[in-house]
Amino acid sequence: RIKDYRGILSAWIAAAPWRRRPVAGPKRAADTPMSRAHSANQSAGPSFLHGARNAFWGPGPRRTVAHPKPQSAAAVSGGSPQSAAPMMPQTIRRPPLKNVAVSLVIAPLVVFIGSSTACAVFWHVPVLPTVLTVAALLVALPVSMPHGDLKAHIAAGDVLVPVGMCFFAAVTGVLAGVYAHECFMAPFYAIALGRSYDNVLASTPGAAYADAGKLRFAESSAVNVGMAIGYRQNPRYCVAPVMDSGPGQLRRASFWAIGVDCCEVRGGFTCGAISGAARGGVRAVPDGLFVSSRREYIKAISQAAAIADLAVDDDPILVHWVEKPNAEQFSKFGSAVGVLGIGAGLFTLTALLALAVETLRYYAQNAKAARAEGLMPPI
């Protein structure tokens, strides 16, 4: 009897409902109010929150998703196949980029910061910033382009936007870096890397201070404001000789104080720290891509020498008259950092504008596709 009971119990457990396996075949949703609401919600397309998530964090190519219409009660209960509702395809375009914010903002911003910093610091050796800019592009482009397009060696139309942003970042970064170098970092290097001389007599030949970065003149040397002239009108390049009041001063001027729009046509020189306590001068830098004033200063010096009957060295030393050369040095470095910061901020605003335009274009294309399929009412 015990064996019979055991057999009956085993048979009952084997036939229990939780041991039954589902029969293979297509599943049908019950025609309930909840299922009809769920199907209508699915056929209405992605919501705004889902679209925002897909635009920023939702990777995925363009795909076609088929959503069935709610079936009628006759179809669910086994009616004729003609009474069942047909499948309606809905085309949902998803962003081809893995992450739009990274592709349009972060990756180009990295290229801009890298290229601008490299050019600002190393532009006196042009090969080095060129290599660093190319390296930044090689790092940013694979990040901004989808991996599938890279493997297929193709570039879709949407992918050209972040690629163009990366190259735009490289070009603008190079320009910003070169401007910061020529206007601020080059004077900083000239002051920091040049030799510092104290108690300099203006009557000394300028060739003796050819490697000077910072000059501190003797008490007997000062800017001769009466011999200053202004060359051209707009802008006006102002020059004035630094002369010594001692007997050793001849009719030769080796040192010239310079400035822009800070003098009259004749005299009235107010460039820099023109005061009784100021005795310092920092070396002016050669011309470059954005700075091309040295040749104008040389013309102004030639004119001043002809008027005052002065002899001028073949390579006169041009200085900016300052009170504290060391403070001027750090001021130039701070100005270079400020230029790079302003450039990065402006480029970030441009990248955010491109991101907004691309997001609006994405929503506009999805709305157009939904209207074409009758999922949205026409405007």
VENCOR-V576367 format. One record per residue. N is the residue number from 1. SS is DSSP state (2 for helix, 1 for strand, 0 for the rest). NEAR is the number of other C-alpha atoms within 12 Angstrom. Layout:
{{N/SS/NEAR} {N/SS/NEAR}}
//
This chain:
{{1/0/7} {2/2/8} {3/2/9} {4/2/10} {5/2/11} {6/2/12} {7/2/13} {8/2/14} {9/2/14} {10/2/13} {11/2/13} {12/2/15} {13/2/14} {14/2/14} {15/0/13} {16/0/12} {17/2/10} {18/2/10} {19/2/11} {20/0/11} {21/0/10} {22/0/10} {23/0/7} {24/0/6} {25/0/6} {26/0/7} {27/0/9} {28/0/18} {29/0/21} {30/0/20} {31/0/20} {32/0/16} {33/2/15} {34/2/13} {35/2/19} {36/2/20} {37/2/16} {38/2/20} {39/2/24} {40/2/20} {41/2/18} {42/2/23} {43/2/28} {44/0/29} {45/0/33} {46/0/27} {47/0/17} {48/2/17} {49/2/14} {50/2/16} {51/2/26} {52/2/24} {53/2/21} {54/2/29} {55/2/36} {56/2/28} {57/0/21} {58/0/22} {59/0/25} {60/0/23} {61/0/25} {62/0/21} {63/1/16} {64/1/16} {65/1/19} {66/1/18} {67/1/24} {68/1/25} {69/0/26} {70/0/31} {71/0/29} {72/0/26} {73/2/20} {74/2/17} {75/2/21} {76/2/20} {77/0/16} {78/0/14} {79/0/14} {80/0/13} {81/2/14} {82/2/12} {83/2/16} {84/0/20} {85/0/19} {86/0/16} {87/1/15} {88/1/22} {89/1/23} {90/1/30} {91/1/28} {92/1/37} {93/0/31} {94/0/36} {95/0/37} {96/0/36} {97/0/42} {98/0/30} {99/0/32} {100/2/40} {101/2/33} {102/2/30} {103/2/40} {104/2/46} {105/2/38} {106/2/30} {107/2/37} {108/2/48} {109/2/41} {110/2/36} {111/2/43} {112/2/45} {113/2/41} {114/2/37} {115/2/42} {116/2/41} {117/2/40} {118/2/36} {119/2/38} {120/2/43} {121/2/34} {122/2/28} {123/0/34} {124/0/25} {125/0/17} {126/2/20} {127/2/14} {128/2/19} {129/2/30} {130/2/28} {131/2/21} {132/2/30} {133/2/38} {134/2/26} {135/2/20} {136/2/32} {137/2/35} {138/2/22} {139/2/19} {140/2/34} {141/2/36} {142/2/28} {143/2/32} {144/2/40} {145/0/41} {146/0/32} {147/2/22} {148/2/21} {149/2/23} {150/2/17} {151/2/11} {152/2/11} {153/0/12} {154/0/15} {155/0/24} {156/0/21} {157/0/15} {158/0/30} {159/2/32} {160/2/24} {161/2/28} {162/2/41} {163/2/32} {164/2/28} {165/2/39} {166/2/42} {167/2/30} {168/2/27} {169/2/41} {170/2/41} {171/2/27} {172/2/32} {173/2/45} {174/2/39} {175/2/30} {176/2/40} {177/2/45} {178/2/37} {179/2/33} {180/2/39} {181/2/44} {182/2/36} {183/2/36} {184/2/35} {185/2/39} {186/2/39} {187/2/39} {188/2/35} {189/2/32} {190/2/35} {191/2/36} {192/2/26} {193/2/18} {194/0/24} {195/1/20} {196/1/25} {197/1/25} {198/1/20} {199/1/21} {200/1/30} {201/0/32} {202/0/43} {203/0/33} {204/0/30} {205/0/26} {206/2/27} {207/2/19} {208/2/20} {209/2/31} {210/0/26} {211/0/21} {212/1/30} {213/1/34} {214/1/41} {215/1/42} {216/1/35} {217/1/35} {218/0/26} {219/0/22} {220/0/23} {221/1/33} {222/1/38} {223/1/42} {224/0/30} {225/2/30} {226/2/24} {227/2/33} {228/0/38} {229/1/42} {230/1/37} {231/1/33} {232/0/21} {233/0/17} {234/0/13} {235/0/18} {236/0/26} {237/1/36} {238/1/45} {239/1/53} {240/1/51} {241/1/45} {242/1/50} {243/1/37} {244/1/28} {245/0/19} {246/0/16} {247/0/14} {248/0/17} {249/0/23} {250/0/20} {251/0/24} {252/1/29} {253/1/42} {254/1/36} {255/1/48} {256/1/47} {257/1/48} {258/1/47} {259/1/35} {260/1/29} {261/0/23} {262/0/30} {263/0/31} {264/0/27} {265/0/27} {266/1/26} {267/0/24} {268/0/22} {269/0/35} {270/0/29} {271/0/34} {272/0/30} {273/0/27} {274/0/28} {275/0/17} {276/0/15} {277/0/17} {278/0/24} {279/0/36} {280/1/42} {281/1/46} {282/1/46} {283/1/41} {284/0/39} {285/0/32} {286/0/26} {287/0/20} {288/0/19} {289/0/19} {290/0/19} {291/0/21} {292/0/18} {293/0/28} {294/2/29} {295/2/20} {296/2/28} {297/2/38} {298/2/31} {299/2/23} {300/2/36} {301/2/42} {302/2/30} {303/2/28} {304/2/34} {305/2/27} {306/2/17} {307/2/16} {308/2/23} {309/0/16} {310/0/23} {311/1/25} {312/1/32} {313/1/25} {314/1/17} {315/1/24} {316/1/36} {317/1/41} {318/1/41} {319/1/43} {320/1/41} {321/1/39} {322/1/34} {323/0/25} {324/0/24} {325/2/35} {326/2/24} {327/2/19} {328/2/31} {329/2/31} {330/2/20} {331/2/22} {332/2/28} {333/2/29} {334/2/21} {335/2/25} {336/2/33} {337/2/28} {338/2/24} {339/2/30} {340/2/36} {341/2/24} {342/2/21} {343/2/30} {344/2/33} {345/2/20} {346/2/21} {347/2/34} {348/2/29} {349/2/19} {350/2/24} {351/2/33} {352/2/24} {353/2/18} {354/2/24} {355/2/29} {356/2/21} {357/2/18} {358/2/30} {359/2/30} {360/2/19} {361/2/19} {362/2/29} {363/2/28} {364/2/18} {365/2/21} {366/2/31} {367/2/29} {368/2/22} {369/2/24} {370/2/26} {371/2/20} {372/2/18} {373/0/20} {374/0/19} {375/0/25} {376/0/18} {377/0/13} {378/0/12} {379/0/9}}
//
